[in-house]
Amino acid sequence: MKTFEALYQEKKMDPEQLLGLIQDRDYIFCAQAASEPDAILQHMGHLKTTGVKDVVFNTCLPIHKYDWFHDEELRGVIQHNAWFFNGDLRKAQKNKMVSDIPQHSTTALNKALFRAKHDGRRPVLMATVAPMDDHGYLSLSISSVYEMELVRDGALVLLEVNPNYPRTFGDTMIHISEVDALVESDRPIPEVPYGAYGETDAVIGKYIASLVEDGSTIQLGIGNIPNAVANELKTRKHLGIHSEMFTETMVDLIECGAVDNSQKGFNEGYSVCSFTMGSKKLYDFLDNNPSVLFKPATYTNDPYTIGRNNKFVSINATLAIDLTGQCASESVGHMQFSGSGGQAETVQGSQMSPGGKSIIALHSTYTTKDADGNPVLRSKIVPMHEPGTVITTSRNDVDYVVSEYGIAWLRGLNVSQRVEALIGIAHPDFRDWLREEAEKYMIW
């Protein structure tokens, strides 16, 4: 019987050797965000020389920029699908080099796998992992959103092993016998520093925090508003964490004693998440920390799982909301801007939770430019969305909406009442216009 180290050495390759395992029509799933295997992905252009064709490559919020995302010579070789866009993918989309897959985080993988198998494609996982332990196990480290489910489904498993990634627990352990090939690297783990938030974010953070009671279970995302909220929650007691993303602000809440996970009613004593990215402080906190459990999104974002937590509060951002409560959180008109993520599911799950609340946050305005290049102030609370706008959260599900001008509680209100509530938290310069538009288009 071979030792674990012997198995490991047998499977070690250089990146181009590893990419030589890719076959025609493979369906490659890339690990999410900072868990992407950069040491492999930097060499994806090599597939132009191997003769393969019609390979699907599926990303979710890639962190690095890759030239091959824009390489015209890869048309017919790689079809790039994306679950979550960033600036680089928005650029690639304009040249038809990437296309969004509409999805929910709990169903994205199952639907993609179903389609792949229906079309006769072999599933492949590419991910970064922390090094092997003495028992032959490698850790998926900072993402288990869908990665472990692919391993269990029998996908071809191609890994980058990197000692700079933290070893985490939950559904993260891959045995060397389940790995088909690996490369080693020592590149730094991507860090995403959190910048200082502004005055508007601070005001919104105070409003949101006023809705979070002691003993609540919270879900936060990345960005200035969640950072502001977390800062305001440091005086709370017995908070719990059940969130798709584990953030640095959550480390602060644990260390100051606001979070102890003692009153969740479900998974008590543990913080539960699916992925993370942030600073060295965050990664050091997670390394070999058994109190944080990484679980697939089919678990963390399942509305029924969320509903088992006490006083679950979901906090999500949106790009715009119309006067009936429809939230557009992933597109600007026809242009894909980001992705659905877990917003709709956490909104629904929070309202299944005993004492739960869903909160949608936004600045009341944004600044754009007119035809002459002059700055123009526009309202994010609109009578109706632009043609082509994707609705992420249905008006049927929306609960609390918060801007820097206050809180609108829409649950159970009719359309006429919603109009008044949302105008009440709109920027004062746009309130008369919103009322006029509501009357003009009979939004009542």
C-alpha positions in Angstrom: 0.0 0.0 0.0 1.4 3.4 -1.0 2.0 6.0 1.6 0.0 9.3 1.4 3.2 11.1 0.5 3.9 8.7 -2.4 0.4 9.3 -3.7 1.0 13.0 -3.5 4.3 12.9 -5.3 2.7 10.7 -8.1 0.1 13.4 -8.7 2.4 16.4 -8.7 2.8 18.1 -12.1 3.7 21.4 -13.6 0.7 23.6 -14.7 1.0 22.7 -18.4 1.2 18.9 -17.7 -1.9 19.3 -15.5 -3.8 21.2 -18.3 -2.9 18.3 -20.6 -5.5 16.3 -18.7 -8.3 18.6 -20.1 -10.3 16.9 -22.8 -12.8 18.2 -25.4 -16.1 19.3 -24.0 -15.0 19.3 -20.3 -17.0 21.5 -18.0 -14.5 23.2 -15.7 -15.7 24.7 -12.4 -13.2 27.2 -11.0 -13.2 27.7 -7.2 -14.8 30.9 -6.0 -13.1 34.3 -5.6 -9.7 34.2 -3.8 -9.8 30.4 -3.8 -9.2 30.4 -7.6 -6.0 28.4 -8.5 -4.0 31.3 -10.0 -0.9 29.1 -10.5 -3.0 27.0 -12.9 -5.2 29.8 -14.4 -2.2 31.8 -15.5 -1.4 29.0 -18.0 -4.9 28.5 -19.4 -3.8 29.9 -22.8 -1.8 26.7 -23.1 -5.0 25.0 -24.2 -4.6 26.6 -27.6 -1.7 24.3 -28.1 -3.2 21.0 -26.9 -5.8 20.8 -29.6 -8.8 20.6 -27.3 -12.0 22.4 -28.2 -15.4 23.3 -26.8 -14.4 23.4 -23.2 -16.7 25.3 -20.7 -15.0 27.3 -18.0 -17.3 28.5 -15.2 -16.1 31.2 -12.8 -17.6 32.9 -9.7 -16.1 36.3 -8.9 -12.6 35.9 -10.1 -10.0 38.0 -8.2 -7.1 38.2 -10.7 -7.2 39.6 -14.2 -6.3 37.0 -16.9 -5.3 37.9 -20.4 -7.0 34.8 -21.7 -10.4 36.2 -20.7 -10.0 38.5 -23.7 -8.0 36.3 -26.1 -9.8 36.0 -29.4 -7.8 32.9 -30.3 -9.6 31.0 -27.5 -13.0 31.3 -29.2 -14.0 27.7 -29.9 -11.5 26.5 -27.3 -13.0 27.9 -24.1 -16.6 29.1 -23.5 -16.5 31.2 -20.4 -19.6 31.2 -18.2 -19.8 33.3 -15.0 -22.0 33.3 -11.9 -20.8 36.7 -10.6 -19.3 39.5 -12.7 -16.5 42.0 -11.8 -15.1 44.9 -13.9 -12.8 42.6 -16.0 -15.8 40.4 -16.9 -17.9 43.3 -17.8 -15.2 44.3 -20.3 -15.1 40.7 -21.6 -18.8 40.6 -22.0 -18.8 43.5 -24.4 -16.7 41.4 -26.7 -18.9 38.3 -26.2 -16.1 36.5 -24.4 -18.2 35.7 -21.3 -21.8 35.1 -20.6 -23.7 35.3 -17.3 -25.6 32.2 -16.0 -28.8 33.4 -14.1 -28.9 31.4 -10.9 -29.5 31.2 -7.2 -26.5 30.2 -5.0 -28.3 27.1 -3.7 -29.2 25.8 -7.1 -26.4 27.1 -9.4 -24.2 24.0 -9.1 -27.0 21.4 -9.4 -28.3 23.1 -12.5 -24.9 23.5 -14.1 -24.0 19.9 -13.3 -27.4 18.7 -14.7 -26.7 20.6 -17.9 -23.1 19.4 -18.2 -24.1 15.7 -17.8 -27.1 16.2 -20.1 -24.7 17.5 -22.8 -22.2 14.7 -22.2 -19.6 16.9 -20.5 -17.2 15.8 -17.8 -17.2 17.9 -14.7 -13.8 19.2 -13.6 -12.9 21.2 -10.4 -9.9 23.6 -10.2 -9.3 25.0 -6.7 -6.6 26.1 -4.3 -6.1 24.1 -1.1 -4.0 24.2 2.0 -1.2 21.5 2.3 -1.8 17.8 3.1 -1.8 16.7 6.7 -0.3 13.5 8.1 -3.5 11.6 7.4 -3.6 12.5 3.7 -6.2 15.3 3.9 -5.9 18.7 2.1 -8.2 21.6 3.1 -10.3 23.6 0.7 -9.3 26.5 2.8 -11.3 29.7 2.1 -14.2 28.4 -0.1 -16.6 25.5 0.1 -19.4 27.2 -1.7 -19.7 24.4 -4.3 -16.2 22.8 -4.4 -16.8 19.9 -2.0 -20.0 19.0 -3.7 -18.1 18.6 -7.0 -15.5 16.4 -5.3 -18.3 14.2 -3.9 -20.0 14.1 -7.4 -16.8 12.5 -8.8 -15.5 15.5 -10.8 -11.9 15.4 -12.1 -10.1 17.2 -9.2 -7.1 19.5 -10.2 -5.6 21.5 -7.4 -3.0 24.1 -6.5 -1.5 23.4 -3.1 -0.3 26.5 -1.4 1.0 26.8 2.2 -0.1 30.4 2.5 -3.8 29.4 2.6 -5.3 28.8 6.0 -6.5 25.3 7.0 -10.2 25.4 7.7 -12.9 23.0 8.9 -16.4 21.9 8.1 -17.0 20.5 4.6 -13.4 21.3 3.5 -11.4 18.0 3.7 -10.3 16.4 0.5 -8.2 13.2 0.7 -5.2 12.8 -1.6 -6.9 9.6 -3.0 -9.7 11.9 -4.4 -7.2 14.2 -6.2 -6.3 13.6 -9.9 -3.5 16.0 -10.2 -1.9 18.9 -8.4 0.6 21.7 -8.7 2.5 23.4 -5.9 2.9 27.2 -5.5 4.0 29.7 -2.9 2.3 32.8 -4.2 0.8 35.1 -1.6 -2.9 34.6 -0.8 -4.9 37.5 -2.3 -5.8 40.1 0.3 -8.7 42.4 0.0 -8.3 45.3 2.4 -11.3 47.1 3.7 -11.2 50.8 3.2 -12.7 53.5 5.5 -16.4 54.0 5.0 -18.0 57.4 4.5 -20.5 59.5 6.4 -23.4 58.2 4.4 -22.4 54.6 5.1 -22.1 55.4 8.8 -25.6 56.9 8.9 -27.1 53.8 7.1 -25.1 51.6 9.5 -26.7 53.2 12.5 -30.2 52.7 11.1 -29.6 49.1 10.3 -28.0 48.4 13.6 -31.1 49.8 15.4 -33.0 46.8 13.9 -30.6 44.2 15.2 -31.5 42.9 18.7 -29.3 41.1 21.2 -29.3 37.4 20.4 -29.7 37.9 16.7 -28.0 35.7 14.1 -26.5 37.9 11.4 -25.5 37.7 7.7 -23.2 40.4 6.4 -21.5 40.9 3.0 -18.4 42.8 1.9 -18.5 46.6 1.5 -18.7 49.9 3.2 -22.3 49.5 4.5 -21.7 46.1 6.1 -18.5 47.4 7.7 -20.4 50.4 9.1 -23.1 48.0 10.4 -20.6 45.8 12.1 -19.0 48.7 13.9 -22.3 49.7 15.3 -23.0 46.1 16.5 -20.0 46.0 18.9 -22.2 46.8 21.8 -24.7 44.0 21.2 -24.7 40.8 23.1 -24.9 37.1 22.2 -24.9 37.6 18.4 -24.5 34.6 16.1 -23.0 34.2 12.6 -24.6 32.3 9.8 -23.5 33.9 6.5 -22.4 32.9 3.0 -19.3 35.1 3.5 -17.2 35.3 6.6 -15.8 38.9 6.8 -13.0 40.6 8.8 -15.7 42.6 10.6 -17.0 39.4 12.0 -13.5 38.7 13.5 -13.8 42.1 15.3 -17.3 41.2 16.6 -16.0 37.9 17.9 -13.0 39.4 19.5 -14.9 42.2 21.3 -17.4 39.7 22.7 -20.5 40.8 20.7 -20.6 37.4 18.9 -20.6 34.2 21.0 -23.0 32.1 18.9 -24.7 31.1 22.1 -28.3 31.9 21.2 -28.6 30.8 17.6 -30.9 27.9 18.3 -29.0 26.0 15.6 -25.3 25.2 15.2 -24.8 27.0 18.6 -21.2 27.6 19.4 -20.1 27.9 15.8 -19.9 30.6 13.1 -21.1 29.1 9.8 -20.1 30.3 6.4 -19.3 29.2 2.8 -16.3 31.3 1.8 -14.1 34.3 2.8 -11.6 36.8 1.5 -9.9 39.7 3.2 -6.7 40.5 5.0 -3.9 38.6 6.7 -5.7 39.2 10.0 -8.7 37.4 8.8 -6.8 34.4 7.4 -4.7 34.1 10.5 -7.9 34.0 12.6 -9.4 31.2 10.5 -6.2 29.1 10.3 -6.8 25.8 12.3 -9.9 27.5 14.0 -12.5 24.8 14.6 -15.1 27.3 15.7 -15.7 28.5 12.1 -17.4 25.9 9.9 -17.3 26.2 6.1 -20.3 24.6 4.5 -21.7 24.5 0.9 -24.0 27.3 -0.2 -26.8 24.7 -0.6 -26.6 24.6 3.3 -25.7 28.2 4.3 -28.1 29.8 1.9 -31.0 27.4 2.0 -33.9 29.4 3.3 -35.1 26.5 5.4 -31.7 26.2 7.0 -31.5 29.9 7.6 -35.0 29.8 9.2 -33.8 27.4 11.9 -31.6 30.2 13.3 -33.1 32.6 15.9 -33.7 36.2 15.0 -31.9 35.9 11.7 -31.1 39.3 10.2 -30.0 39.4 6.5 -28.3 42.5 5.3 -27.9 43.0 1.6 -27.2 45.9 -0.8 -29.1 46.8 -4.0 -28.3 49.0 -6.9 -31.8 50.4 -7.2 -35.4 49.8 -6.0 -38.6 50.8 -7.6 -41.7 52.2 -5.8 -43.3 48.8 -5.5 -40.3 47.3 -3.8 -38.5 45.4 -6.7 -34.8 45.3 -6.0 -32.3 45.4 -8.9 -29.0 44.2 -7.4 -27.1 42.7 -10.3 -27.6 44.7 -13.5 -27.7 48.3 -14.7 -30.4 48.1 -17.4 -29.2 45.4 -19.8 -25.6 45.5 -18.5 -24.7 42.7 -16.2 -22.9 44.3 -13.2 -22.4 41.6 -10.6 -24.6 38.5 -9.8 -27.5 37.2 -7.8 -25.4 35.7 -5.1 -27.5 34.6 -2.1 -29.6 37.7 -1.8 -33.0 36.3 -2.7 -32.5 33.2 -0.5 -31.3 35.0 2.6 -34.1 37.5 2.2 -36.6 34.7 2.2 -34.9 32.6 4.9 -34.7 35.5 7.3 -38.4 35.9 7.3 -38.8 32.2 8.1 -36.7 32.7 11.2 -38.4 33.3 14.6 -38.1 37.1 15.0 -36.1 37.4 11.7 -35.7 40.4 9.5 -34.5 41.1 6.0 -32.8 44.4 5.3 -32.0 45.9 1.9 -29.6 48.8 2.0 -28.7 51.5 -0.5 -27.5 55.1 -0.8 -30.4 57.2 -1.9 -28.5 58.7 -4.9 -25.6 58.1 -7.2 -23.6 60.5 -9.5 -23.3 60.0 -13.2 -22.4 62.2 -16.2 -24.6 63.8 -18.8 -24.0 64.0 -22.5 -21.6 66.9 -22.0 -19.6 65.1 -19.3 -21.0 67.2 -16.4 -21.9 65.4 -13.1 -25.5 64.7 -12.6 -27.2 63.4 -9.4 -29.7 60.5 -9.9 -32.0 58.7 -7.5 -31.6 55.0 -6.7 -35.2 54.9 -5.7 -37.1 55.0 -9.0 -40.7 54.9 -10.2 -39.8 51.9 -12.4 -36.6 50.2 -13.5 -34.8 50.8 -16.9 -35.7 48.3 -19.7 -33.7 45.2 -19.4 -33.0 45.5 -15.6 -32.7 42.2 -13.8 -34.9 42.0 -10.6 -32.9 40.1 -7.9 -35.3 40.4 -5.0 -39.0 40.2 -5.8 -41.3 42.8 -4.3 -43.2 39.9 -2.8 -40.2 39.2 -0.5 -38.8 42.6 0.4 -39.0 43.5 4.1 -37.0 46.5 5.4 -35.3 49.0 3.1 -32.8 51.5 4.5 -31.1 54.6 3.1 -29.4 57.5 4.8 -32.8 59.1 5.1 -34.3 56.4 7.3 -36.1 53.0 7.4 -39.0 51.9 5.2 -40.7 48.7 6.5 -42.6 47.3 3.4 -43.7 43.9 4.8 -47.5 43.7 4.4 -47.9 47.1 2.9 -50.0 47.7 -0.2 -48.5 49.4 -3.3 -49.8 52.9 -2.3 -48.4 52.6 1.2 -45.0 51.4 -0.2 -44.8 54.4 -2.5 -45.2 56.7 0.5 -42.7 54.7 2.6 -40.0 54.7 -0.1 -40.5 58.3 -1.0 -39.9 59.0 2.7 -36.4 57.6 2.5 -35.5 59.0 -0.9 -33.3 62.1 -1.3 -35.4 65.2 -0.7 -34.6 66.6 -4.2 -36.4 63.7 -5.8 -39.4 63.3 -3.7 -41.8 65.5 -5.6 -40.6 63.9 -8.9 -41.3 60.4 -7.5 -44.8 61.5 -6.4 -45.5 62.9 -9.8 -44.3 59.8 -11.6 -46.4 57.6 -9.2 -49.5 59.6 -10.1 -48.6 59.6 -13.8 -48.2 55.8 -14.0 -50.9 55.0 -11.5 -48.5 53.3 -9.1 -50.9 53.1 -6.2 
